[in-house]
Amino acid sequence: MPTNLESSFMRKDDDELLAIAHSEDYRPEAQRLAKAVLLRRRSPPGKVEEWRDPTAEFTAKPWAYGKSASALRQMSKRRRFVTRLIFWLFITLSSFGIYKARRTLDLGGAFFLIFWCLPLWYLCFIRPLLHSILFWRTPLQILLLRPFEFPKSQQRTRRFAREYLRYLGHTYTLSDPEVKPRPLFLESVQVLLVLSSLWLYRAFRPYYKVKTDEDVTGLKEFINGRFARNIAWVLSWDKLFKISCTVQTWKRTVQHLINTAQLIVVDLSHAGEGLRWELDEARFYQTTGKLVFICYEDYLDAARTFLESNGWLGGPELELFVYADNGIARRHQELMRTLVSVAASSLKANDSAGPRA
């Protein structure tokens, strides 16, 4: 005689059962029962095991909606210029203030040093923060797909992201032992927020943990909080937002990130089954037009073999950019143009399709 739970499941349609079978909100016994009921209905085993979340297709309207390649390029150049200007102003004013203080070791010199410190704080901390809060209204949402546990890739990845991605928008990547949230004092200057309020640090943190299905909904809110993400971007050293997942939730997380992003950068260095599955998902959700392929120079042949063996030949997707230990690509300017062009094409595709739910 069927149990109450089994009777309840038998009254549900296939889509509901598939969601239950792959949901971390249900106990393992309930997940197994949902799969068993589906197989009893003669659902193909492949369909049951390779279920994709249909809600992943419905993402929020991008902030850069309708922006052209030239507009995105100007945004990136402007932010790069402002950041570098602030840095050199800091160096110049600091050097001049210290020089004057050493020459006038008296009360007047102390006041002179304080006078110079005030604009330094404004130029180096307050001004960038205000600029991000008030004026950066159209950051791209960028997804960086990397090979998991690629030895010694941490510094190269951070350097590449700082050079090519940080001025275009917010970059998200899955956390692993190489690129993961670091101790608070090393992650960012957000320790200043901790000293004032733990709530502020939680709101503006540069990482997110996805442990259950409910956290996927929270991840959407995390990404869509432009105000908080802009502040976290300013305070973060490497400009990477790390997403930590469990074995059970990483696939669903990637599905949502693929559909949310306007630009997907795929590092094919040391590529394996994980990256192969992620690229299959990009094909399923018809987001291959968002892809830009890169790889570390020592793995160029392996990356080309990976592309060929997975059917990526014969199209513009095959373009592969190679970067060195310092994170700089061989075709530096061409890569920057390609990133902007692909993002603009993605936004145009959204524009022609109209805003999604």
C-alpha beads as a LAMMPS data file, in Angstrom:
LAMMPS data file: protein, C-alpha beads

357 atoms
356 bonds

1 atom types
1 bond types

-500.0 500.0 xlo xhi
-500.0 500.0 ylo yhi
-500.0 500.0 zlo zhi

Masses

1 110.0

Atoms # bond

1 1 1 0.000 0.000 0.000
2 1 1 1.464 3.406 -0.970
3 1 1 2.617 5.685 1.815
4 1 1 1.114 9.151 2.224
5 1 1 4.209 10.699 0.627
6 1 1 4.086 8.312 -2.334
7 1 1 0.388 8.996 -2.844
8 1 1 1.136 12.715 -2.788
9 1 1 3.907 12.330 -5.348
10 1 1 1.710 10.269 -7.656
11 1 1 -0.689 13.211 -7.908
12 1 1 2.077 15.564 -9.070
13 1 1 3.034 16.126 -12.706
14 1 1 6.444 15.260 -14.133
15 1 1 7.886 18.770 -13.875
16 1 1 7.054 18.963 -10.167
17 1 1 8.617 15.565 -9.533
18 1 1 11.759 16.477 -11.466
19 1 1 12.149 19.608 -9.348
20 1 1 11.764 17.550 -6.160
21 1 1 14.229 14.905 -7.356
22 1 1 16.930 17.533 -7.834
23 1 1 16.110 19.820 -4.929
24 1 1 18.247 20.050 -1.816
25 1 1 15.147 21.250 0.055
26 1 1 13.934 17.611 0.222
27 1 1 15.367 14.677 2.122
28 1 1 17.344 12.060 0.121
29 1 1 14.529 9.533 0.635
30 1 1 11.999 11.930 -0.922
31 1 1 14.333 12.631 -3.844
32 1 1 14.774 8.915 -4.510
33 1 1 11.025 8.364 -4.308
34 1 1 10.359 11.163 -6.816
35 1 1 12.824 9.579 -9.243
36 1 1 11.246 6.163 -8.725
37 1 1 7.762 7.510 -9.522
38 1 1 9.102 9.180 -12.675
39 1 1 10.773 5.975 -13.845
40 1 1 7.545 4.089 -13.162
41 1 1 5.851 6.515 -15.549
42 1 1 8.484 5.505 -18.104
43 1 1 10.253 8.827 -18.138
44 1 1 13.611 8.424 -19.939
45 1 1 16.389 7.906 -17.369
46 1 1 18.497 10.554 -19.103
47 1 1 15.735 13.124 -18.679
48 1 1 15.457 12.301 -14.982
49 1 1 19.198 12.514 -14.292
50 1 1 19.985 15.538 -16.492
51 1 1 17.096 17.772 -15.434
52 1 1 17.621 21.486 -15.922
53 1 1 15.978 24.137 -13.823
54 1 1 13.454 25.954 -16.086
55 1 1 13.455 29.011 -13.814
56 1 1 17.131 29.599 -14.654
57 1 1 16.029 31.081 -17.965
58 1 1 14.157 33.938 -16.334
59 1 1 16.685 36.523 -15.268
60 1 1 16.445 40.190 -14.437
61 1 1 16.864 42.895 -17.055
62 1 1 20.603 43.756 -17.341
63 1 1 21.675 47.142 -16.010
64 1 1 23.591 47.872 -19.235
65 1 1 20.465 47.093 -21.276
66 1 1 20.830 48.470 -24.818
67 1 1 24.408 49.770 -24.443
68 1 1 26.560 49.698 -27.572
69 1 1 30.132 48.434 -27.835
70 1 1 31.454 51.988 -28.019
71 1 1 29.499 52.978 -24.881
72 1 1 30.862 49.977 -22.972
73 1 1 34.378 50.790 -24.170
74 1 1 34.061 54.377 -22.976
75 1 1 32.740 53.202 -19.600
76 1 1 35.725 50.880 -19.163
77 1 1 38.266 53.542 -20.197
78 1 1 36.706 56.138 -17.907
79 1 1 36.807 53.865 -14.873
80 1 1 40.389 52.805 -15.646
81 1 1 41.452 56.458 -15.978
82 1 1 39.777 57.526 -12.727
83 1 1 41.315 54.627 -10.786
84 1 1 44.830 55.312 -12.053
85 1 1 44.478 59.059 -11.540
86 1 1 43.464 58.526 -7.923
87 1 1 46.392 56.153 -7.363
88 1 1 49.004 58.590 -8.688
89 1 1 47.431 61.501 -6.827
90 1 1 47.748 59.451 -3.654
91 1 1 51.438 58.745 -4.331
92 1 1 52.202 62.361 -5.228
93 1 1 50.375 63.961 -2.325
94 1 1 51.734 61.433 0.165
95 1 1 55.315 62.027 -0.966
96 1 1 54.892 65.801 -0.866
97 1 1 53.207 65.729 2.565
98 1 1 55.918 63.517 4.080
99 1 1 58.646 65.680 2.542
100 1 1 57.170 68.877 4.005
101 1 1 56.589 67.283 7.414
102 1 1 60.212 66.127 7.629
103 1 1 61.449 69.611 6.792
104 1 1 59.216 71.329 9.364
105 1 1 59.288 69.203 12.492
106 1 1 57.124 71.553 14.523
107 1 1 53.452 72.224 15.236
108 1 1 53.038 73.967 11.894
109 1 1 54.442 70.914 10.107
110 1 1 52.017 68.646 11.924
111 1 1 49.080 70.816 10.856
112 1 1 50.438 70.847 7.306
113 1 1 50.543 67.035 7.267
114 1 1 46.969 66.823 8.586
115 1 1 45.895 69.300 5.904
116 1 1 47.285 67.003 3.216
117 1 1 45.820 63.855 4.799
118 1 1 42.245 65.076 4.456
119 1 1 42.272 65.352 0.642
120 1 1 44.182 62.065 0.491
121 1 1 41.378 60.276 2.313
122 1 1 38.819 61.921 0.080
123 1 1 40.643 61.126 -3.178
124 1 1 41.672 57.572 -2.319
125 1 1 38.692 56.225 -0.384
126 1 1 35.634 58.472 -0.255
127 1 1 35.707 59.618 -3.886
128 1 1 35.953 56.108 -5.429
129 1 1 33.202 54.915 -3.110
130 1 1 30.893 57.772 -4.088
131 1 1 31.734 57.275 -7.752
132 1 1 30.679 53.631 -7.628
133 1 1 27.532 54.304 -5.643
134 1 1 26.296 57.299 -7.594
135 1 1 27.664 57.001 -11.112
136 1 1 28.264 53.338 -11.988
137 1 1 24.714 52.453 -12.946
138 1 1 25.479 50.033 -15.795
139 1 1 28.078 47.449 -14.681
140 1 1 28.058 44.220 -16.646
141 1 1 27.455 40.934 -14.871
142 1 1 30.407 38.755 -15.877
143 1 1 30.886 35.032 -15.270
144 1 1 34.422 33.593 -15.186
145 1 1 34.367 29.819 -15.667
146 1 1 37.669 28.229 -14.622
147 1 1 39.080 24.709 -14.296
148 1 1 38.734 23.557 -10.682
149 1 1 41.891 23.070 -8.628
150 1 1 44.224 24.139 -11.433
151 1 1 47.637 24.168 -9.661
152 1 1 49.293 27.578 -9.194
153 1 1 46.555 29.402 -11.104
154 1 1 45.563 31.794 -8.320
155 1 1 47.825 34.733 -9.171
156 1 1 47.351 34.399 -12.936
157 1 1 43.574 34.391 -12.552
158 1 1 43.547 37.439 -10.294
159 1 1 45.900 39.346 -12.595
160 1 1 43.817 38.533 -15.679
161 1 1 40.596 39.604 -13.962
162 1 1 42.130 42.868 -12.730
163 1 1 43.479 43.700 -16.175
164 1 1 40.520 42.791 -18.421
165 1 1 37.317 42.387 -16.417
166 1 1 37.199 44.686 -13.397
167 1 1 36.429 47.913 -15.308
168 1 1 33.604 46.291 -17.284
169 1 1 31.510 45.182 -14.315
170 1 1 31.056 42.677 -11.501
171 1 1 32.869 39.374 -12.083
172 1 1 31.586 36.161 -10.469
173 1 1 33.473 32.876 -10.289
174 1 1 32.967 29.603 -8.431
175 1 1 35.213 29.207 -5.429
176 1 1 37.813 26.425 -5.222
177 1 1 41.094 25.908 -3.303
178 1 1 42.924 28.202 -5.763
179 1 1 40.474 31.125 -5.839
180 1 1 38.465 31.306 -2.639
181 1 1 37.366 33.874 -0.046
182 1 1 40.456 34.778 1.930
183 1 1 40.715 35.767 5.600
184 1 1 38.983 39.045 6.277
185 1 1 42.153 41.107 6.689
186 1 1 43.477 39.855 3.328
187 1 1 40.235 39.883 1.322
188 1 1 39.619 43.620 1.322
189 1 1 39.560 46.814 3.321
190 1 1 36.125 45.757 4.517
191 1 1 37.674 45.238 7.925
192 1 1 36.821 48.928 8.384
193 1 1 33.160 47.983 8.025
194 1 1 33.524 45.182 10.540
195 1 1 34.862 47.588 13.096
196 1 1 31.733 49.707 12.693
197 1 1 29.063 47.113 11.996
198 1 1 28.960 43.388 11.270
199 1 1 25.694 43.949 9.386
200 1 1 27.450 46.301 6.960
201 1 1 30.131 43.735 6.252
202 1 1 27.511 41.055 5.558
203 1 1 25.664 43.374 3.174
204 1 1 28.786 44.366 1.231
205 1 1 30.812 41.140 1.355
206 1 1 32.497 39.975 -1.898
207 1 1 31.444 36.312 -1.644
208 1 1 28.313 34.179 -1.335
209 1 1 27.673 30.591 -0.191
210 1 1 25.118 28.346 -1.913
211 1 1 24.350 25.377 0.329
212 1 1 20.649 24.741 -0.447
213 1 1 18.101 25.567 -3.142
214 1 1 16.905 28.535 -1.110
215 1 1 20.395 29.989 -1.360
216 1 1 20.055 30.059 -5.164
217 1 1 17.211 32.541 -4.746
218 1 1 19.407 34.468 -2.330
219 1 1 22.210 34.435 -4.921
220 1 1 19.915 36.187 -7.401
221 1 1 19.234 38.883 -4.818
222 1 1 22.968 39.100 -4.067
223 1 1 23.792 39.671 -7.756
224 1 1 20.921 42.093 -8.354
225 1 1 21.927 44.336 -5.425
226 1 1 23.818 46.841 -7.569
227 1 1 24.319 49.332 -4.730
228 1 1 25.891 46.720 -2.410
229 1 1 27.927 45.069 -5.181
230 1 1 29.348 48.406 -6.288
231 1 1 30.562 49.067 -2.756
232 1 1 31.976 45.547 -2.467
233 1 1 33.751 46.079 -5.807
234 1 1 35.477 49.202 -4.479
235 1 1 36.528 47.512 -1.234
236 1 1 37.725 44.231 -2.772
237 1 1 41.396 43.856 -3.703
238 1 1 41.003 41.453 -6.639
239 1 1 37.527 42.527 -7.875
240 1 1 36.304 38.902 -7.939
241 1 1 33.066 37.815 -6.270
242 1 1 33.541 34.205 -5.166
243 1 1 30.555 31.831 -5.109
244 1 1 31.005 28.791 -2.859
245 1 1 28.825 25.765 -3.710
246 1 1 28.272 22.240 -2.489
247 1 1 28.538 19.213 -4.767
248 1 1 24.737 19.133 -4.851
249 1 1 24.161 22.799 -5.720
250 1 1 26.976 23.757 -8.096
251 1 1 25.173 22.705 -11.271
252 1 1 22.025 24.654 -10.504
253 1 1 24.164 27.625 -9.478
254 1 1 26.030 27.544 -12.804
255 1 1 22.732 27.340 -14.705
256 1 1 21.541 30.561 -13.100
257 1 1 24.894 32.323 -13.490
258 1 1 25.039 31.415 -17.205
259 1 1 21.658 33.013 -17.783
260 1 1 22.335 36.046 -15.597
261 1 1 25.682 37.028 -17.119
262 1 1 26.060 39.265 -20.157
263 1 1 29.639 38.064 -20.688
264 1 1 31.043 34.588 -19.986
265 1 1 34.830 34.165 -20.013
266 1 1 35.910 30.509 -20.157
267 1 1 39.449 29.568 -19.120
268 1 1 40.288 26.311 -20.940
269 1 1 43.610 25.750 -19.158
270 1 1 43.556 22.276 -17.606
271 1 1 39.957 21.751 -18.846
272 1 1 38.059 18.714 -17.591
273 1 1 34.595 17.247 -17.173
274 1 1 33.336 20.174 -15.113
275 1 1 34.065 22.706 -17.861
276 1 1 32.666 20.329 -20.470
277 1 1 29.360 20.160 -18.583
278 1 1 29.270 23.957 -18.151
279 1 1 29.759 24.501 -21.886
280 1 1 26.985 21.991 -22.625
281 1 1 24.716 24.059 -20.390
282 1 1 25.661 27.207 -22.319
283 1 1 24.588 25.412 -25.498
284 1 1 21.319 24.211 -23.970
285 1 1 20.352 27.691 -22.771
286 1 1 21.500 29.208 -26.112
287 1 1 24.060 31.497 -24.484
288 1 1 27.087 30.537 -26.626
289 1 1 27.106 34.063 -28.038
290 1 1 28.249 35.314 -24.627
291 1 1 31.397 33.152 -24.587
292 1 1 35.016 34.264 -24.866
293 1 1 37.663 31.528 -24.623
294 1 1 41.050 32.060 -22.962
295 1 1 43.858 29.794 -21.741
296 1 1 47.267 29.940 -20.076
297 1 1 50.062 29.855 -22.670
298 1 1 51.476 26.496 -21.507
299 1 1 48.112 24.787 -22.200
300 1 1 47.364 26.135 -25.682
301 1 1 47.591 22.771 -27.468
302 1 1 45.483 21.038 -24.814
303 1 1 42.852 23.793 -25.035
304 1 1 42.629 23.474 -28.824
305 1 1 42.270 19.704 -28.515
306 1 1 39.498 20.190 -25.952
307 1 1 37.611 22.539 -28.293
308 1 1 37.970 20.176 -31.224
309 1 1 36.891 17.089 -29.291
310 1 1 33.775 18.875 -28.018
311 1 1 32.533 20.155 -31.353
312 1 1 33.424 23.835 -31.063
313 1 1 35.099 23.997 -34.473
314 1 1 33.717 25.868 -37.451
315 1 1 32.383 28.984 -35.759
316 1 1 33.460 32.249 -34.148
317 1 1 33.472 30.498 -30.774
318 1 1 36.801 28.929 -31.711
319 1 1 38.720 32.183 -31.188
320 1 1 41.121 31.494 -28.337
321 1 1 43.152 34.122 -26.469
322 1 1 46.349 33.151 -24.685
323 1 1 47.652 34.894 -21.556
324 1 1 50.992 34.732 -19.743
325 1 1 52.046 34.498 -16.089
326 1 1 51.416 38.214 -15.605
327 1 1 47.808 37.789 -16.766
328 1 1 48.370 39.809 -19.965
329 1 1 47.134 38.338 -23.248
330 1 1 49.355 38.106 -26.307
331 1 1 46.711 39.933 -28.372
332 1 1 45.977 42.463 -25.673
333 1 1 44.007 45.058 -27.613
334 1 1 42.138 42.455 -29.658
335 1 1 40.999 40.676 -26.500
336 1 1 39.721 43.927 -24.993
337 1 1 37.771 44.684 -28.185
338 1 1 36.348 41.151 -28.253
339 1 1 35.159 41.286 -24.633
340 1 1 33.322 44.554 -25.268
341 1 1 31.915 43.371 -28.600
342 1 1 30.586 40.083 -27.180
343 1 1 28.994 41.858 -24.208
344 1 1 27.355 44.432 -26.498
345 1 1 26.010 41.663 -28.758
346 1 1 24.572 39.899 -25.711
347 1 1 22.846 43.107 -24.599
348 1 1 21.515 43.674 -28.114
349 1 1 20.080 40.143 -28.145
350 1 1 18.309 40.936 -24.861
351 1 1 17.104 44.205 -26.376
352 1 1 15.582 42.533 -29.428
353 1 1 13.937 39.837 -27.318
354 1 1 12.556 42.371 -24.849
355 1 1 12.969 42.291 -21.087
356 1 1 12.446 38.912 -19.463
357 1 1 10.450 38.150 -16.381

Bonds

1 1 1 2
2 1 2 3
3 1 3 4
4 1 4 5
5 1 5 6
6 1 6 7
7 1 7 8
8 1 8 9
9 1 9 10
10 1 10 11
11 1 11 12
12 1 12 13
13 1 13 14
14 1 14 15
15 1 15 16
16 1 16 17
17 1 17 18
18 1 18 19
19 1 19 20
20 1 20 21
21 1 21 22
22 1 22 23
23 1 23 24
24 1 24 25
25 1 25 26
26 1 26 27
27 1 27 28
28 1 28 29
29 1 29 30
30 1 30 31
31 1 31 32
32 1 32 33
33 1 33 34
34 1 34 35
35 1 35 36
36 1 36 37
37 1 37 38
38 1 38 39
39 1 39 40
40 1 40 41
41 1 41 42
42 1 42 43
43 1 43 44
44 1 44 45
45 1 45 46
46 1 46 47
47 1 47 48
48 1 48 49
49 1 49 50
50 1 50 51
51 1 51 52
52 1 52 53
53 1 53 54
54 1 54 55
55 1 55 56
56 1 56 57
57 1 57 58
58 1 58 59
59 1 59 60
60 1 60 61
61 1 61 62
62 1 62 63
63 1 63 64
64 1 64 65
65 1 65 66
66 1 66 67
67 1 67 68
68 1 68 69
69 1 69 70
70 1 70 71
71 1 71 72
72 1 72 73
73 1 73 74
74 1 74 75
75 1 75 76
76 1 76 77
77 1 77 78
78 1 78 79
79 1 79 80
80 1 80 81
81 1 81 82
82 1 82 83
83 1 83 84
84 1 84 85
85 1 85 86
86 1 86 87
87 1 87 88
88 1 88 89
89 1 89 90
90 1 90 91
91 1 91 92
92 1 92 93
93 1 93 94
94 1 94 95
95 1 95 96
96 1 96 97
97 1 97 98
98 1 98 99
99 1 99 100
100 1 100 101
101 1 101 102
102 1 102 103
103 1 103 104
104 1 104 105
105 1 105 106
106 1 106 107
107 1 107 108
108 1 108 109
109 1 109 110
110 1 110 111
111 1 111 112
112 1 112 113
113 1 113 114
114 1 114 115
115 1 115 116
116 1 116 117
117 1 117 118
118 1 118 119
119 1 119 120
120 1 120 121
121 1 121 122
122 1 122 123
123 1 123 124
124 1 124 125
125 1 125 126
126 1 126 127
127 1 127 128
128 1 128 129
129 1 129 130
130 1 130 131
131 1 131 132
132 1 132 133
133 1 133 134
134 1 134 135
135 1 135 136
136 1 136 137
137 1 137 138
138 1 138 139
139 1 139 140
140 1 140 141
141 1 141 142
142 1 142 143
143 1 143 144
144 1 144 145
145 1 145 146
146 1 146 147
147 1 147 148
148 1 148 149
149 1 149 150
150 1 150 151
151 1 151 152
152 1 152 153
153 1 153 154
154 1 154 155
155 1 155 156
156 1 156 157
157 1 157 158
158 1 158 159
159 1 159 160
160 1 160 161
161 1 161 162
162 1 162 163
163 1 163 164
164 1 164 165
165 1 165 166
166 1 166 167
167 1 167 168
168 1 168 169
169 1 169 170
170 1 170 171
171 1 171 172
172 1 172 173
173 1 173 174
174 1 174 175
175 1 175 176
176 1 176 177
177 1 177 178
178 1 178 179
179 1 179 180
180 1 180 181
181 1 181 182
182 1 182 183
183 1 183 184
184 1 184 185
185 1 185 186
186 1 186 187
187 1 187 188
188 1 188 189
189 1 189 190
190 1 190 191
191 1 191 192
192 1 192 193
193 1 193 194
194 1 194 195
195 1 195 196
196 1 196 197
197 1 197 198
198 1 198 199
199 1 199 200
200 1 200 201
201 1 201 202
202 1 202 203
203 1 203 204
204 1 204 205
205 1 205 206
206 1 206 207
207 1 207 208
208 1 208 209
209 1 209 210
210 1 210 211
211 1 211 212
212 1 212 213
213 1 213 214
214 1 214 215
215 1 215 216
216 1 216 217
217 1 217 218
218 1 218 219
219 1 219 220
220 1 220 221
221 1 221 222
222 1 222 223
223 1 223 224
224 1 224 225
225 1 225 226
226 1 226 227
227 1 227 228
228 1 228 229
229 1 229 230
230 1 230 231
231 1 231 232
232 1 232 233
233 1 233 234
234 1 234 235
235 1 235 236
236 1 236 237
237 1 237 238
238 1 238 239
239 1 239 240
240 1 240 241
241 1 241 242
242 1 242 243
243 1 243 244
244 1 244 245
245 1 245 246
246 1 246 247
247 1 247 248
248 1 248 249
249 1 249 250
250 1 250 251
251 1 251 252
252 1 252 253
253 1 253 254
254 1 254 255
255 1 255 256
256 1 256 257
257 1 257 258
258 1 258 259
259 1 259 260
260 1 260 261
261 1 261 262
262 1 262 263
263 1 263 264
264 1 264 265
265 1 265 266
266 1 266 267
267 1 267 268
268 1 268 269
269 1 269 270
270 1 270 271
271 1 271 272
272 1 272 273
273 1 273 274
274 1 274 275
275 1 275 276
276 1 276 277
277 1 277 278
278 1 278 279
279 1 279 280
280 1 280 281
281 1 281 282
282 1 282 283
283 1 283 284
284 1 284 285
285 1 285 286
286 1 286 287
287 1 287 288
288 1 288 289
289 1 289 290
290 1 290 291
291 1 291 292
292 1 292 293
293 1 293 294
294 1 294 295
295 1 295 296
296 1 296 297
297 1 297 298
298 1 298 299
299 1 299 300
300 1 300 301
301 1 301 302
302 1 302 303
303 1 303 304
304 1 304 305
305 1 305 306
306 1 306 307
307 1 307 308
308 1 308 309
309 1 309 310
310 1 310 311
311 1 311 312
312 1 312 313
313 1 313 314
314 1 314 315
315 1 315 316
316 1 316 317
317 1 317 318
318 1 318 319
319 1 319 320
320 1 320 321
321 1 321 322
322 1 322 323
323 1 323 324
324 1 324 325
325 1 325 326
326 1 326 327
327 1 327 328
328 1 328 329
329 1 329 330
330 1 330 331
331 1 331 332
332 1 332 333
333 1 333 334
334 1 334 335
335 1 335 336
336 1 336 337
337 1 337 338
338 1 338 339
339 1 339 340
340 1 340 341
341 1 341 342
342 1 342 343
343 1 343 344
344 1 344 345
345 1 345 346
346 1 346 347
347 1 347 348
348 1 348 349
349 1 349 350
350 1 350 351
351 1 351 352
352 1 352 353
353 1 353 354
354 1 354 355
355 1 355 356
356 1 356 357
